Amino acid sequence: KLQITRGTELLSLFHLPFALRSFSSRPFKSAWWLQPLLPLCLPVVAVLRLVGRPFVADKHRLLHLNCSTWVTPAWGFQFFIKSEFGHINRKIEQAILEADRTGTKVVGLGALNKNESLNGGGQLFVDKHPDLKVRVVHGNTLTAAAILHKLPSGVKEIFLTGATSKLGRAIALYLAARGVRVVMYTTSTERFEKIRGEADEKHRGNIEQATTLEDGAGIMDWVVGKYCSAKDQSKAPKHATFHQFVVPPIPESRKDCVYTDLPAFRLPKAAKDFRSCEMTMERGHVHACHAGALVHALEEWTENEVGAIDPTRIDLTWEAALKHNFTLA
């Protein structure tokens, strides 16, 4: 099983296990002593942009699985530059084809490597290479499950931002089917109606559109999939909870509100050699999408998990994660 990730900020270069092992064994934080090293990052970025290839950052084991983490030679800022999309996708494609050639069973697309605007959640690679034997997995079905299980039991309504994203759509459809009122914040009536139209007719009344953040002023559970400034957060009521799936996490600007962490899982005790931290996670914790790819491999599911999330598979994926002793972090 192979997980493809990427650099975040420039100084994350030194969080690679082979760069500074002791530093990589702790959650990443841009420490003061790293700042003088910043000029060294710039030529590395330039060289990797010109001739870089995906490379192995670490190797692990989980039961019978031989696992490795590969890094695409790209940093977070590049994923927001449309002219870089072709370059990034070629590097991801190189990793997928190499994994397929060497008999890898599952490739997980971590972080922004599965961004919808970049490659449709991995759909681009499956469409381009229909004969792939390796399964391409974005892992976001388990991410959706983790977000949903962080909501309070018996929740009656949520205010949803990032509502028309891959995760927002799945959360809205899942909750609406269970009688929860979902207020979707989006200014695009077309995208809203498309998602609402996917719900069973008897559940469509549970999905409402909001075009301003003020529409969430009376709702205690905000599910946040889009950057939310301090001013935006001020629209939520006192004692509201912000359940996040936005990267990077939103600033915790309200002392009278609760902020949940990004969805993540503790690895099973059977996991071996996970010696480095997955960016800001504690050692032994992984992002939910990474856990989703591991579960996919453990279950030996034969389908790809790319493109839109299938809401009917959320419970199945959650139960499979629990069966293999993954627990919410």
C-alpha positions as CSV (number, residue, x, y, z in Angstrom):
1,K,0.0,0.0,0.0
2,L,1.4,3.4,-1.0
3,Q,0.3,6.8,0.3
4,I,1.1,9.9,-1.9
5,T,1.6,13.1,0.0
6,R,3.3,16.5,-0.7
7,G,5.1,19.3,1.0
8,T,3.1,21.9,2.9
9,E,5.1,25.1,3.7
10,L,8.7,25.4,2.5
11,L,10.2,24.5,5.9
12,S,8.3,21.2,5.9
13,L,11.3,20.0,3.8
14,F,13.2,19.5,7.1
15,H,10.3,17.4,8.5
16,L,11.1,14.5,6.2
17,P,12.4,11.5,8.1
18,F,15.7,11.4,6.3
19,A,16.3,15.2,6.8
20,L,16.0,15.5,10.6
21,R,14.8,12.2,12.1
22,S,14.3,13.6,15.6
23,F,12.4,16.6,14.3
24,S,10.1,14.4,12.1
25,S,9.3,12.3,15.2
26,R,7.4,15.3,16.6
27,P,4.4,17.1,15.2
28,F,5.5,19.8,12.7
29,K,5.8,23.3,13.9
30,S,7.6,26.1,12.2
31,A,10.2,26.7,15.0
32,W,12.3,29.8,15.3
33,W,15.5,27.8,14.7
34,L,14.3,26.7,11.3
35,Q,14.0,30.3,9.9
36,P,17.7,30.7,9.0
37,L,17.3,27.6,6.9
38,L,14.6,29.1,4.8
39,P,17.0,30.3,2.0
40,L,18.2,26.7,1.6
41,C,14.6,25.7,0.6
42,L,14.4,28.0,-2.4
43,P,17.0,26.2,-4.6
44,V,15.5,22.9,-3.6
45,V,12.1,24.0,-4.7
46,A,13.5,25.2,-8.0
47,V,15.5,21.9,-8.6
48,L,12.5,19.7,-7.7
49,R,10.2,21.8,-9.9
50,L,12.6,21.2,-12.9
51,V,13.8,17.6,-12.4
52,G,12.1,16.2,-9.3
53,R,10.3,12.9,-9.2
54,P,8.0,11.4,-6.5
55,F,10.2,9.8,-3.9
56,V,9.9,7.5,-0.9
57,A,9.9,9.4,2.4
58,D,9.2,6.5,4.8
59,K,8.3,2.8,5.1
60,H,6.0,1.1,7.5
61,R,4.0,-2.1,8.2
62,L,0.4,-2.8,9.2
63,L,-0.3,-6.5,9.7
64,H,0.4,-8.1,6.3
65,L,0.7,-4.8,4.5
66,N,4.0,-3.3,3.4
67,C,3.3,0.4,3.4
68,S,5.3,3.4,2.2
69,T,4.8,7.1,2.1
70,W,5.8,8.9,-1.2
71,V,6.1,12.6,-1.7
72,T,5.3,14.5,-4.8
73,P,7.8,17.2,-5.5
74,A,5.3,20.1,-4.9
75,W,4.5,22.5,-2.1
76,G,1.1,23.6,-0.9
77,F,1.2,27.0,-2.6
78,Q,1.6,25.3,-6.0
79,F,-1.8,23.6,-5.7
80,F,-3.4,27.0,-5.8
81,I,-1.7,28.0,-9.1
82,K,-3.8,26.7,-12.0
83,S,-0.8,26.7,-14.3
84,E,0.9,24.2,-12.0
85,F,-1.9,21.7,-12.2
86,G,-0.5,19.8,-15.3
87,H,2.9,19.5,-13.7
88,I,1.5,18.2,-10.4
89,N,-0.7,15.7,-12.1
90,R,2.2,14.4,-14.1
91,K,4.1,13.7,-10.9
92,I,1.2,12.0,-9.3
93,E,0.7,10.0,-12.4
94,Q,4.3,8.9,-12.4
95,A,3.9,7.6,-8.8
96,I,0.7,5.7,-9.7
97,L,2.2,4.1,-12.8
98,E,5.3,3.1,-10.8
99,A,3.1,1.6,-8.1
100,D,1.2,-0.3,-10.7
101,R,4.4,-1.6,-12.3
102,T,5.7,-2.9,-9.0
103,G,2.5,-4.7,-8.0
104,T,1.3,-2.3,-5.3
105,K,-2.4,-3.0,-4.4
106,V,-3.6,0.4,-3.3
107,V,-2.4,4.0,-3.9
108,G,-3.8,6.6,-1.5
109,L,-4.0,10.2,-2.6
110,G,-3.2,12.3,0.5
111,A,-3.7,16.0,1.1
112,L,-4.3,18.2,-2.0
113,N,-3.1,15.4,-4.4
114,K,-6.8,14.5,-4.7
115,N,-8.2,18.1,-5.0
116,E,-11.3,18.2,-7.1
117,S,-10.2,21.1,-9.2
118,L,-6.8,19.3,-9.8
119,N,-7.9,15.9,-10.9
120,G,-11.4,15.3,-9.8
121,G,-10.5,13.3,-6.7
122,G,-8.3,11.0,-8.7
123,Q,-10.9,10.3,-11.4
124,L,-8.5,11.8,-14.0
125,F,-6.0,9.0,-13.6
126,V,-8.5,6.1,-13.6
127,D,-10.1,7.5,-16.8
128,K,-6.7,7.9,-18.5
129,H,-5.4,4.5,-17.5
130,P,-8.5,2.1,-17.4
131,D,-6.2,-1.0,-17.2
132,L,-4.6,-0.1,-13.9
133,K,-4.3,-3.0,-11.6
134,V,-3.5,-0.8,-8.6
135,R,-6.6,0.7,-6.8
136,V,-6.6,4.5,-6.6
137,V,-8.2,5.7,-3.4
138,H,-8.8,9.3,-2.1
139,G,-9.9,7.9,1.3
140,N,-12.5,10.6,1.8
141,T,-15.4,8.2,2.5
142,L,-13.8,7.5,5.9
143,T,-13.1,11.3,6.3
144,A,-16.8,11.9,5.9
145,A,-17.6,9.1,8.4
146,A,-15.2,10.7,10.9
147,I,-16.8,14.1,10.5
148,L,-20.2,12.7,11.0
149,H,-19.2,10.7,14.1
150,K,-17.8,13.9,15.7
151,L,-21.3,15.5,15.6
152,P,-23.4,15.1,18.8
153,S,-25.7,12.1,19.0
154,G,-29.2,13.1,18.0
155,V,-28.1,16.3,16.2
156,K,-31.2,17.9,14.6
157,E,-29.6,20.5,12.3
158,I,-26.3,21.7,11.0
159,F,-24.9,24.7,9.1
160,L,-22.6,23.5,6.4
161,T,-19.9,25.5,4.6
162,G,-17.8,24.1,1.8
163,A,-21.2,22.7,1.1
164,T,-20.9,21.8,-2.6
165,S,-17.4,20.2,-2.2
166,K,-16.9,16.4,-2.4
167,L,-17.2,16.1,1.4
168,G,-19.9,18.7,1.8
169,R,-22.1,17.0,-0.7
170,A,-21.7,13.6,1.0
171,I,-22.4,15.0,4.5
172,A,-25.5,16.8,3.3
173,L,-27.0,13.7,1.6
174,Y,-26.1,11.4,4.4
175,L,-27.6,13.6,7.1
176,A,-30.7,14.6,5.1
177,A,-31.5,10.9,4.6
178,R,-31.6,10.5,8.4
179,G,-33.9,13.4,9.0
180,V,-31.3,16.1,9.9
181,R,-32.0,19.6,8.7
182,V,-28.9,20.6,6.6
183,V,-28.5,24.3,5.8
184,M,-26.0,24.5,2.9
185,Y,-24.1,27.8,2.6
186,T,-23.5,28.4,-1.1
187,T,-24.2,31.3,-3.4
188,S,-24.5,28.9,-6.4
189,T,-28.2,27.9,-6.7
190,E,-27.2,25.6,-9.6
191,R,-24.8,23.5,-7.5
192,F,-27.2,23.5,-4.6
193,E,-30.1,22.2,-6.7
194,K,-27.9,19.6,-8.3
195,I,-27.0,18.1,-4.9
196,R,-30.5,18.5,-3.5
197,G,-31.8,16.7,-6.6
198,E,-29.6,13.7,-5.7
199,A,-31.5,13.1,-2.4
200,D,-34.5,10.9,-2.3
201,E,-37.6,13.1,-2.9
202,K,-38.9,12.4,0.6
203,H,-35.7,13.8,2.0
204,R,-35.2,16.9,-0.1
205,G,-37.1,19.1,2.3
206,N,-34.3,18.5,4.8
207,I,-31.8,20.4,2.6
208,E,-32.0,24.2,2.5
209,Q,-29.9,26.8,0.8
210,A,-28.3,29.7,2.7
211,T,-26.7,32.5,0.8
212,T,-25.3,34.4,3.8
213,L,-23.5,33.3,7.0
214,E,-26.1,35.1,9.0
215,D,-28.5,32.3,8.1
216,G,-26.5,30.1,10.5
217,A,-26.9,32.4,13.5
218,G,-29.4,30.1,15.2
219,I,-27.6,26.8,14.5
220,M,-25.2,25.3,17.2
221,D,-23.3,22.9,15.0
222,W,-21.3,24.4,12.1
223,V,-19.6,21.9,9.8
224,V,-16.8,24.0,8.2
225,G,-15.3,22.9,4.9
226,K,-14.2,26.4,3.8
227,Y,-11.9,29.0,5.3
228,C,-13.8,30.9,8.0
229,S,-12.3,34.2,9.2
230,A,-12.8,35.6,12.7
231,K,-15.4,37.9,11.2
232,D,-17.2,34.9,9.6
233,Q,-17.1,33.0,12.8
234,S,-18.8,35.9,14.6
235,K,-22.0,35.0,12.8
236,A,-22.3,31.7,14.8
237,P,-24.2,31.7,18.1
238,K,-22.6,31.6,21.5
239,H,-21.4,28.1,22.5
240,A,-21.5,26.9,18.9
241,T,-19.2,24.0,17.8
242,F,-17.1,24.3,14.7
243,H,-16.6,20.8,13.2
244,Q,-13.7,21.2,10.7
245,F,-12.7,19.6,7.5
246,V,-11.0,22.6,6.0
247,V,-7.2,22.6,5.4
248,P,-5.5,24.5,7.0
249,P,-7.7,24.6,10.1
250,I,-9.5,27.8,10.9
251,P,-8.2,30.2,13.5
252,E,-9.8,29.6,16.9
253,S,-11.0,33.2,17.4
254,R,-14.1,32.6,19.6
255,K,-13.4,31.8,23.2
256,D,-17.1,31.0,23.7
257,C,-17.2,28.3,21.1
258,V,-15.7,24.8,20.6
259,Y,-13.4,23.8,17.8
260,T,-12.9,20.2,16.8
261,D,-9.7,18.9,15.3
262,L,-9.3,17.8,11.7
263,P,-10.7,14.2,11.3
264,A,-7.9,11.8,12.1
265,F,-7.4,8.3,13.4
266,R,-5.1,6.5,15.8
267,L,-3.4,3.6,14.1
268,P,-4.0,0.1,15.4
269,K,-1.4,-1.4,17.8
270,A,-0.3,-3.7,15.0
271,A,1.1,-0.8,13.1
272,K,4.9,-0.9,13.0
273,D,7.7,1.6,12.1
274,F,5.4,4.7,11.9
275,R,8.3,6.6,13.5
276,S,7.7,10.0,12.0
277,C,4.7,12.3,12.5
278,E,2.2,13.0,9.7
279,M,2.8,16.8,9.7
280,T,0.9,18.3,12.7
281,M,-0.5,14.9,13.9
282,E,0.8,13.1,17.0
283,R,3.0,10.1,16.2
284,G,0.8,7.1,15.6
285,H,-2.0,9.3,14.2
286,V,-2.9,9.7,10.6
287,H,-5.3,11.9,8.7
288,A,-8.6,10.2,8.0
289,C,-8.0,9.9,4.3
290,H,-4.8,8.0,4.9
291,A,-6.6,5.7,7.3
292,G,-9.3,5.3,4.6
293,A,-6.6,4.0,2.1
294,L,-5.2,1.6,4.7
295,V,-8.7,0.2,5.4
296,H,-9.3,-0.1,1.7
297,A,-6.1,-2.3,1.5
298,L,-6.9,-4.3,4.6
299,E,-10.4,-5.1,3.3
300,E,-9.0,-6.0,-0.1
301,W,-11.7,-4.0,-1.8
302,T,-11.3,-4.2,-5.6
303,E,-12.9,-0.9,-6.7
304,N,-11.3,2.5,-7.0
305,E,-12.4,5.2,-4.6
306,V,-12.2,8.3,-6.8
307,G,-14.5,11.2,-7.7
308,A,-17.7,11.7,-5.8
309,I,-18.2,10.0,-2.4
310,D,-20.9,7.4,-2.3
311,P,-22.9,8.2,0.8
312,T,-24.2,4.7,1.0
313,R,-20.7,3.4,1.7
314,I,-20.0,5.7,4.6
315,D,-21.3,3.4,7.3
316,L,-19.7,0.4,5.6
317,T,-16.3,2.1,5.6
318,W,-16.7,3.3,9.2
319,E,-17.5,-0.3,10.4
320,A,-14.5,-1.6,8.5
321,A,-12.2,0.9,10.2
322,L,-13.5,-0.1,13.6
323,K,-13.1,-3.8,12.8
324,H,-9.4,-3.2,12.1
325,N,-9.0,-1.3,15.4
326,F,-8.7,2.3,14.0
327,T,-10.1,4.8,16.6
328,L,-10.9,8.5,16.2
329,A,-8.1,10.7,17.4
